[in-house]
């Protein structure tokens, strides 16, 4: 038994030495992992930097190549642009000029959706001249001179209650966007005419068309009756509060007279309820009554016209519009034709029969490999 003890002690010492020497090895491993991670991160940064510099140089080369190409083919592009402008000028003289007129109004207590939908139904009748003339109380010849009739929403962005832009197409408004608010009473009318002399009769017929709608009339009547009922209720409440306020004031005066007698000391009674004047509540109710009354006096029709149609000689599509539109399209066509002409040999080689056969053979080989 005495021979086994030193062996055990020696084994324990070796294990302790291994444990003690294991700690520095762990620290070295952590340091190596950190250095390798940092090296990989530096390589990643260098790679990103090289990629960005490559993209910048590539973009610069592409832009310079496009500029040089346009300068070399400027005669092509200018020729096509001039042809497009000439075509636009001819089209401007051939087509009937139209004039755009804009009016803005308030629907008051009526939701403007009802009015806008009702007016936009007229725009669907532009092709049916007889029906359009019937609804607007116009002659057949006058109805033929109407190009479009639209009613649009106003969109508020900065929250001041005024339209920041007009949703002409009805597709710009995004109901999920909390920064956009569709104004509930604002409406803009847009009338496009081929003859500016019929503006007055079209405007009169349009507003009569809105007034004669039974549903809109009923909504306006109900809104007016409800506001008048609210005014009567406010009058009663104001009268009741004025009586209470006069009683409170008389109590304050009598209390002041008792407390200001000569030689009389003032004692505070905490059990006595506080006397409160009601003039602030009366003023608040009175301001609400004035607001309702102002609305009734101001809006005496279903639609209050704030800005009426203004006669103008400005055409809806001026000559510059035709120059920009058709000149720009022909300029793009000129660039495409110039590119085709410059690289027509390479394009022709690709379209040759031999190259076509090679392409077909390559496709067949790829398909057979895919099947295998």
GIFENPE-V569227 format. One line per field, one symbol per residue. psi: psi as a letter, one per 30 degrees, with the letter a starting at -180 (. if undefined). A space follows every 10 residues. Layout:
# GIFENPE-V569227
psi: ???
This chain:
# GIFENPE-V569227
psi: ffffeeeeee eeeeeeeeee ffeeeeeeee eeeeeeeeee eeeeeeeeee eeeeeeeeee eeeeeeeeee eegeeeeeee eeeeeeeeee eefelkklkk kkkklkfbfk kfeeeeeeef feffgefiee eeeeeghlle eeffgkelkl kllkkkeggg gkkflkiefg ffkjffjffk kjkffkkkkj kkkfjffgee eeeeeeeeee efkeeeeeee eeeeeeeeee eeeeeeeeee eeeeeeeeee eeeeeeeefg kkgkkkkkjf fkkkjkkgee eeeeeeeeee eeeeeeeejg lekjjejlkk klgklejlee eeeeeeeeee eeeeeeeeee eegfeeeeef fleeeeeeee eeeeeeeeee e.
